[in-house]
């Protein structure tokens, strides 16, 4: 195949870009699992956008900046927020049916927001967006999707990206294109406990780093405060929208402890709520409690959460549900401009894998889908077809060796030393331990998907650690103490 543009990743950012890029040429989407397997599917809350008459762009910008500890790029935040209503309309035009109330889009309330501005489809918004984008991609004759295809390395020479080296059906191939776009999502599987899908191993960031791209703010790893406290991987998320509809957080004594910690109580920014829960967990279990709200409203508003919790013997309308924090989102990533351009020519990136500057030191709830949709649209204008073939790129061979034990150790170390609360001593220890793990990799140039993923995990874990060590003062979701 000779595509004009290659997109690595099939989440909301990659799929949305593909539909737009197809207007300019042939698009190949590479995804290492199935097209519908991504973190987009796990987005329960919705998309933050200024849609209410009592709301305005300045308020959304301020809420985003406040949550991000004013470490955000304000220009990027304004750029994103002002395009929010258009993003919502584009989804409606594609056929997405948002939940409505009284003939207008029903807007939910989430942590850090001063207004109700979360457009949603029940409590499975990401899944519905992914479904409709996958459908439109399949209908487009200019888009080809290669599932179960692993992107191994970017083909880069003289700071120009010419394509991607892949593993497909057990064989390594080189695929060339006019432009490559990384849309591989998050890094959650670097940690023992995460809400991220099992494919979130930091591949895009690691590949970009090896190609010479710059990264920024990787120390800002956001923990979602409320996941079901059960030994499952990935962790089941209990949407912030629950707290927006009246759920409270109770400690082991039954006390609603957030009231004394922040004016917004359980709807404070996520970093604050996560740390508060973390400290309470040292004394005993912590619970999410929405039993004081109307049962029919709870079942109607949160059908997926209600149904899933029943499998674990919890009735959301009657029971307090045990919760704990888990890794949820990377606020940093590959450094790009507002049009997704990296420092490598013809190489772009979009979605959670990037650092656009909109999230600062801590992401505001439901700004992630907004960011993915807004900035993926902006890349298309910069895409151009190129003439001529690229020169050959050397291919390694496949080995049978595995890296399961190294992966497990990375997760344990990152959870212990680069978690909700960090210490300089712990980060130094983490850096040394990750260095030891690096020496365990086979010296052979042969590879396979498991080894490549593990190598990527280690590469990104080391970068998160070094970035955290450089920031010796707490900021947002990077909290360091003695």
C-alpha positions as CSV (number, residue, x, y, z in Angstrom):
1,X,0.0,0.0,0.0
2,X,1.1,3.6,-0.7
3,X,-0.8,5.9,1.7
4,X,-0.4,9.6,1.6
5,X,-0.8,9.9,5.4
6,X,-0.3,7.4,8.2
7,X,-2.1,7.8,11.5
8,X,-0.8,5.7,14.4
9,X,-3.7,5.1,16.8
10,X,-7.5,4.7,16.5
11,X,-8.9,6.7,19.4
12,X,-11.0,9.8,19.0
13,X,-8.1,12.0,17.9
14,X,-6.9,9.6,15.2
15,X,-10.3,8.7,13.8
16,X,-11.4,12.3,13.7
17,X,-8.2,13.4,11.9
18,X,-8.6,10.5,9.4
19,X,-12.0,11.7,8.3
20,X,-10.6,15.2,7.7
21,X,-7.3,14.1,6.1
22,X,-9.1,11.8,3.7
23,X,-10.2,15.0,1.9
24,X,-6.6,15.5,0.9
25,X,-5.4,12.0,0.1
26,X,-5.3,8.3,1.1
27,X,-5.1,7.6,4.8
28,X,-3.8,4.5,6.6
29,X,-4.7,4.0,10.2
30,X,-2.4,1.7,12.2
31,X,-3.8,0.3,15.5
32,X,-2.1,-2.4,17.6
33,X,-5.4,-3.9,18.6
34,X,-9.0,-3.5,17.3
35,X,-10.0,-0.1,16.0
36,X,-12.5,0.3,18.8
37,X,-10.0,-0.5,21.6
38,X,-8.9,2.8,23.1
39,X,-9.2,5.1,26.1
40,X,-11.9,7.0,24.3
41,X,-14.2,4.1,24.9
42,X,-13.7,4.6,28.7
43,X,-14.6,8.3,28.7
44,X,-17.8,8.3,30.8
45,X,-18.2,12.0,31.6
46,X,-18.4,13.8,28.3
47,X,-17.1,16.9,26.5
48,X,-16.7,20.3,28.2
49,X,-18.1,23.1,26.0
50,X,-19.7,26.5,26.5
51,X,-23.3,25.9,25.5
52,X,-25.4,27.4,28.3
53,X,-26.5,31.1,28.0
54,X,-25.2,31.8,31.5
55,X,-21.8,30.5,30.6
56,X,-19.0,32.1,28.5
57,X,-15.6,31.4,27.1
58,X,-13.8,33.4,29.8
59,X,-15.3,31.3,32.6
60,X,-14.2,28.1,30.9
61,X,-10.7,29.4,30.3
62,X,-10.5,30.5,33.9
63,X,-11.6,27.1,35.2
64,X,-9.1,25.4,33.0
65,X,-6.3,27.6,34.1
66,X,-7.2,27.3,37.8
67,X,-7.3,23.5,37.6
68,X,-3.9,23.6,35.8
69,X,-2.4,25.8,38.5
70,X,-1.8,28.4,35.8
71,X,0.9,26.3,34.3
72,X,-1.2,26.2,31.1
73,X,-0.5,27.9,27.8
74,X,-3.3,30.5,27.9
75,X,-3.3,31.0,24.2
76,X,-3.8,27.3,23.6
77,X,-6.6,27.2,26.2
78,X,-8.4,30.0,24.6
79,X,-7.9,28.4,21.2
80,X,-9.5,25.1,22.4
81,X,-12.3,26.6,24.4
82,X,-13.5,28.9,21.6
83,X,-13.8,26.0,19.3
84,X,-15.8,23.9,21.8
85,X,-19.4,24.7,20.5
86,X,-18.3,23.9,16.9
87,X,-16.9,20.5,18.0
88,X,-20.3,19.7,19.6
89,X,-22.1,20.7,16.4
90,X,-19.7,18.6,14.2
91,X,-20.5,15.5,16.3
92,X,-24.3,16.2,16.0
93,X,-23.8,16.5,12.2
94,X,-22.1,13.1,12.2
95,X,-25.2,11.7,13.9
96,X,-24.3,11.7,17.6
97,X,-27.3,12.0,19.8
98,X,-26.4,13.8,23.0
99,X,-28.6,13.4,26.1
100,X,-31.2,16.1,26.1
101,X,-33.5,17.7,28.7
102,X,-36.4,19.9,27.6
103,X,-35.3,19.8,24.0
104,X,-31.8,21.1,24.6
105,X,-28.5,19.3,25.4
106,X,-28.4,18.2,29.0
107,X,-25.2,19.7,30.6
108,X,-23.6,17.9,33.5
109,X,-21.5,19.3,36.3
110,X,-18.0,18.1,37.0
111,X,-15.1,18.9,39.3
112,X,-13.3,22.3,38.8
113,X,-16.1,23.7,36.6
114,X,-17.9,26.8,37.7
115,X,-20.9,26.0,35.4
116,X,-22.7,22.9,34.1
117,X,-21.1,22.5,30.7
118,X,-20.5,18.8,30.1
119,X,-22.3,17.5,27.0
120,X,-22.8,13.8,27.4
121,X,-24.4,10.6,26.1
122,X,-25.6,9.0,29.3
123,X,-22.4,7.8,31.1
124,X,-20.8,6.2,28.0
125,X,-20.0,9.3,25.9
126,X,-16.6,8.2,24.7
127,X,-18.0,4.8,23.5
128,X,-20.7,6.5,21.5
129,X,-18.3,9.0,19.9
130,X,-15.8,6.1,19.0
131,X,-18.7,4.0,17.6
132,X,-19.9,6.8,15.2
133,X,-16.3,7.7,14.1
134,X,-15.4,4.1,13.4
135,X,-18.6,3.8,11.3
136,X,-17.8,6.9,9.3
137,X,-14.2,5.7,8.8
138,X,-15.4,2.3,7.5
139,X,-17.7,4.1,5.0
140,X,-14.8,6.2,3.6
141,X,-13.1,4.6,0.6
142,X,-10.0,6.7,1.1
143,X,-9.3,5.3,4.6
144,X,-7.7,1.9,5.3
145,X,-7.4,0.5,8.8
146,X,-4.8,-2.1,9.7
147,X,-5.8,-3.7,13.0
148,X,-3.4,-5.8,15.1
149,X,-0.5,-3.8,13.6
150,X,2.2,-2.5,15.9
151,X,4.2,0.7,15.1
152,X,7.8,-0.1,16.0
153,X,9.8,2.9,14.9
154,X,9.4,6.1,13.0
155,X,11.5,6.3,9.8
156,X,13.4,9.6,10.3
157,X,16.4,10.9,8.5
158,X,17.9,14.4,8.7
159,X,14.9,15.5,11.0
160,X,12.4,14.5,8.3
161,X,9.9,11.7,8.9
162,X,9.3,9.5,5.9
163,X,7.2,6.7,7.3
164,X,6.8,4.0,10.0
165,X,8.3,0.6,10.7
166,X,5.6,-1.9,11.7
167,X,5.1,-5.4,13.0
168,X,2.2,-7.1,11.1
169,X,1.4,-10.8,11.2
170,X,4.7,-11.5,12.8
171,X,6.8,-9.7,10.1
172,X,8.5,-6.3,10.1
173,X,7.7,-3.9,7.3
174,X,8.5,-0.4,6.3
175,X,5.6,1.8,5.2
176,X,6.3,5.2,3.7
177,X,4.1,8.3,3.5
178,X,4.1,12.1,3.0
179,X,3.2,12.6,6.7
180,X,2.9,10.6,9.9
181,X,0.6,11.5,12.8
182,X,1.0,10.0,16.2
183,X,-2.3,9.5,18.1
184,X,-1.4,6.7,20.4
185,X,-3.0,8.0,23.6
186,X,-1.7,7.6,27.2
187,X,0.8,5.9,29.4
188,X,-1.4,4.4,32.1
189,X,-0.1,0.9,31.9
190,X,3.3,2.1,33.3
191,X,1.5,2.1,36.6
192,X,0.1,-0.8,38.7
193,X,-3.3,0.7,39.0
194,X,-4.9,2.6,36.0
195,X,-8.2,3.3,34.3
196,X,-6.4,3.1,30.9
197,X,-6.8,0.2,28.5
198,X,-4.1,-2.4,28.3
199,X,-2.7,-0.9,25.1
200,X,-1.6,2.3,26.8
201,X,2.1,1.6,27.1
202,X,3.5,4.9,26.0
203,X,4.5,3.8,22.5
204,X,4.0,7.1,20.8
205,X,6.0,9.1,23.2
206,X,8.9,6.6,23.2
207,X,9.0,6.4,19.4
208,X,8.9,10.2,19.2
209,X,11.7,10.6,21.7
210,X,14.0,8.1,19.8
211,X,13.3,10.1,16.7
212,X,14.5,13.3,18.3
213,X,11.2,14.9,19.4
214,X,11.0,17.1,22.5
215,X,8.6,16.2,25.4
216,X,7.2,18.5,28.1
217,X,5.5,18.2,31.5
218,X,5.6,14.4,31.7
219,X,5.8,14.6,35.5
220,X,2.2,15.7,35.6
221,X,0.4,12.4,35.8
222,X,-3.3,12.8,36.7
223,X,-4.9,10.3,39.0
224,X,-8.7,10.0,38.9
225,X,-9.9,10.1,42.5
226,X,-12.7,7.6,42.2
227,X,-12.2,4.2,40.7
228,X,-13.8,1.0,42.1
229,X,-11.4,-0.3,44.7
230,X,-11.3,-3.9,43.4
231,X,-8.3,-5.9,42.2
232,X,-9.1,-5.5,38.5
233,X,-7.0,-4.1,35.6
234,X,-7.9,-1.7,34.1
235,X,-9.7,-0.2,37.1
236,X,-13.4,0.6,36.6
237,X,-13.9,4.4,36.6
238,X,-16.7,6.0,38.7
239,X,-17.3,9.2,36.7
240,X,-16.8,12.6,38.3
241,X,-20.3,13.3,37.0
242,X,-21.6,11.2,39.9
243,X,-20.3,13.9,42.3
244,X,-21.8,16.5,40.0
245,X,-25.2,14.9,40.6
246,X,-24.9,14.8,44.4
247,X,-22.6,11.9,45.3
248,X,-20.3,12.6,48.3
249,X,-17.1,11.1,49.5
250,X,-17.1,9.4,52.9
251,X,-14.2,8.1,55.0
252,X,-14.1,5.0,57.2
253,X,-16.0,6.8,59.9
254,X,-18.8,7.9,57.5
255,X,-17.7,11.5,57.5
256,X,-18.0,13.7,54.4
257,X,-14.3,14.8,54.7
258,X,-13.9,17.0,51.5
259,X,-16.0,19.8,53.0
260,X,-13.2,20.9,55.3
261,X,-10.5,20.6,52.6
262,X,-11.8,22.7,49.7
263,X,-14.7,25.2,49.0
264,X,-15.9,22.9,46.2
265,X,-15.7,19.8,48.4
266,X,-15.9,16.7,46.3
267,X,-15.9,18.7,43.1
268,X,-12.5,20.3,43.7
269,X,-9.9,19.7,41.0
270,X,-8.8,16.1,40.7
271,X,-5.3,16.5,42.2
272,X,-6.7,17.9,45.4
273,X,-9.4,15.2,45.7
274,X,-7.0,12.4,44.9
275,X,-4.5,13.5,47.6
276,X,-7.3,13.8,50.2
277,X,-8.6,10.3,49.4
278,X,-5.0,8.9,49.4
279,X,-4.5,10.3,53.0
280,X,-7.8,8.9,54.2
281,X,-7.0,5.5,52.8
282,X,-4.1,5.3,55.3
283,X,-6.8,5.2,58.0
284,X,-9.3,3.0,56.4
285,X,-11.6,2.5,53.3
286,X,-13.1,5.5,51.4
287,X,-16.5,5.4,49.8
288,X,-18.5,7.2,47.1
289,X,-22.1,7.6,48.3
290,X,-25.0,8.7,46.1
291,X,-27.7,6.9,48.0
292,X,-29.2,10.3,49.1
293,X,-30.2,11.1,45.5
294,X,-33.3,9.9,43.6
295,X,-32.9,6.3,42.6
296,X,-34.6,6.6,39.3
297,X,-32.4,9.6,38.4
298,X,-29.2,7.7,39.3
299,X,-30.2,4.7,37.2
300,X,-31.3,6.8,34.2
301,X,-28.3,9.2,34.3
302,X,-25.6,6.5,34.9
303,X,-26.9,3.3,33.3
304,X,-23.5,1.8,32.5
305,X,-22.0,2.5,35.9
306,X,-25.1,1.1,37.7
307,X,-25.2,-2.0,35.6
308,X,-21.4,-2.7,35.9
309,X,-21.4,-2.2,39.7
310,X,-24.2,-4.8,40.0
311,X,-21.7,-7.3,38.7
312,X,-19.5,-6.6,41.7
313,X,-22.5,-6.8,44.1
314,X,-22.9,-3.0,44.6
315,X,-26.3,-1.3,44.0
316,X,-25.3,2.3,43.4
317,X,-28.8,3.5,44.6
318,X,-28.4,1.6,48.0
319,X,-24.7,1.0,48.7
320,X,-21.7,3.1,49.4
321,X,-19.1,2.0,46.9
322,X,-15.4,1.6,47.9
323,X,-13.1,3.8,45.9
324,X,-9.4,4.8,45.5
325,X,-7.4,6.9,43.0
326,X,-5.7,5.4,39.9
327,X,-3.6,6.8,37.1
328,X,-6.0,8.3,34.5
329,X,-4.3,10.9,32.2
330,X,-1.0,12.3,31.1
331,X,-1.1,16.1,31.1
332,X,2.3,16.2,29.3
333,X,3.6,14.5,26.2
334,X,5.2,15.2,22.8
335,X,5.7,18.9,22.4
336,X,3.6,20.3,19.5
337,X,2.3,23.6,18.3
338,X,-1.4,24.5,17.9
339,X,-1.4,22.6,14.5
340,X,0.1,19.4,15.9
341,X,3.6,19.9,14.4
342,X,6.5,18.4,16.2
343,X,10.1,19.5,15.8
344,X,10.5,16.8,13.1
345,X,9.4,17.7,9.6
346,X,6.3,15.8,8.4
347,X,5.7,14.3,11.8
348,X,2.6,15.4,13.7
349,X,0.9,14.3,16.9
350,X,-2.5,14.8,18.4
351,X,-4.6,13.8,21.5
352,X,-3.4,12.7,24.9
353,X,0.0,11.7,23.5
354,X,0.8,15.4,23.1
355,X,1.7,18.5,25.1
356,X,-0.4,21.4,23.6
357,X,-0.2,23.3,26.9
358,X,-4.0,23.3,27.5
359,X,-3.9,21.2,30.7
360,X,-1.1,22.8,32.6
361,X,-0.2,20.9,35.8
362,X,-3.6,19.2,36.1
363,X,-6.4,18.6,33.5
364,X,-9.8,20.0,34.0
365,X,-12.5,17.3,33.8
366,X,-13.9,16.6,30.3
367,X,-11.4,18.8,28.5
368,X,-9.6,15.7,27.1
369,X,-12.2,14.8,24.4
370,X,-12.4,18.5,23.6
371,X,-8.7,18.8,23.1
372,X,-8.6,15.6,21.0
373,X,-11.3,16.9,18.6
374,X,-10.2,20.5,18.4
375,X,-6.5,19.9,17.7
376,X,-6.9,16.9,15.4
377,X,-8.9,19.1,13.1
378,X,-6.1,21.7,13.0
379,X,-3.5,19.2,11.6
380,X,-5.3,18.7,8.2
381,X,-4.4,22.2,6.9
382,X,-0.7,21.4,7.3
383,X,-0.8,18.1,5.5
384,X,0.7,18.0,2.0
385,X,1.4,15.2,-0.5
386,X,5.1,14.7,-1.4
387,X,6.5,13.3,-4.6
388,X,9.2,10.7,-4.8
389,X,10.0,7.6,-2.9
390,X,11.9,7.5,0.4
391,X,15.2,5.5,0.7
392,X,15.2,2.1,2.3
393,X,15.3,1.7,6.1
394,X,17.0,-1.2,7.8
395,X,14.7,-3.8,9.5
396,X,15.5,-5.9,12.6
397,X,14.3,-9.4,12.9
398,X,11.8,-11.1,15.3
399,X,12.8,-13.0,18.5
400,X,10.8,-15.2,20.9
401,X,12.1,-13.5,24.1
402,X,9.5,-11.8,26.4
403,X,9.6,-9.0,28.9
404,X,6.7,-9.7,31.2
405,X,8.7,-9.6,34.5
406,X,10.3,-6.3,33.6
407,X,6.8,-4.8,32.8
408,X,5.5,-5.9,36.1
409,X,8.4,-4.4,38.0
410,X,8.1,-1.1,36.1
411,X,4.4,-0.9,37.2
412,X,5.2,-1.6,40.8
413,X,8.1,0.9,41.0
414,X,6.1,3.7,39.3
415,X,3.1,3.2,41.6
416,X,5.3,3.2,44.7
417,X,7.7,6.1,43.9
418,X,6.0,8.3,41.2
419,X,2.4,8.2,42.5
420,X,-0.1,10.6,44.0
421,X,2.5,11.7,46.6
422,X,6.2,11.7,45.8
423,X,9.5,12.3,47.6
424,X,12.8,13.2,46.2
425,X,14.4,10.2,47.9
426,X,11.8,7.9,46.4
427,X,12.3,9.4,42.9
428,X,16.1,8.9,43.1
429,X,15.5,5.3,44.2
430,X,13.1,4.9,41.2
431,X,15.7,6.3,38.8
432,X,18.3,3.8,40.0
433,X,15.9,0.8,39.8
434,X,14.8,1.7,36.3
435,X,18.4,1.9,35.3
436,X,18.9,-1.7,36.6
437,X,15.9,-2.9,34.6
438,X,17.4,-1.4,31.4
439,X,20.4,-3.7,31.8
440,X,18.1,-6.7,31.7
441,X,17.0,-6.2,28.1
442,X,18.5,-8.7,25.6
443,X,21.6,-7.2,23.8
444,X,20.4,-8.6,20.5
445,X,18.8,-6.3,17.9
446,X,16.0,-8.7,17.4
447,X,12.6,-7.7,18.8
448,X,8.9,-8.5,19.1
449,X,5.8,-6.6,20.2
450,X,6.1,-7.5,23.9
451,X,9.7,-6.5,24.0
452,X,9.1,-3.3,22.1
453,X,6.2,-2.3,24.4
454,X,8.3,-3.0,27.4
455,X,11.2,-1.0,26.0
456,X,8.7,1.9,25.4
457,X,7.4,1.6,28.9
458,X,10.9,1.9,30.4
459,X,11.8,4.8,28.1
460,X,8.8,6.8,29.2
461,X,9.1,5.8,32.9
462,X,12.6,7.1,32.9
463,X,11.6,10.4,31.3
464,X,8.7,10.9,33.8
465,X,11.1,10.2,36.7
466,X,13.8,12.6,35.4
467,X,11.1,15.3,34.8
468,X,9.7,14.8,38.3
469,X,13.2,15.1,39.8
470,X,13.8,18.4,38.0
471,X,10.6,19.9,39.5
472,X,11.5,20.2,43.2
473,X,8.4,22.0,44.2
474,X,4.8,20.7,44.2
475,X,2.5,21.9,41.4
476,X,-0.8,20.5,40.4
477,X,-0.7,16.7,40.2
478,X,3.0,16.6,40.9
479,X,3.0,16.6,44.7
480,X,6.4,16.2,46.3
481,X,7.0,16.1,50.1
482,X,9.8,15.4,52.5
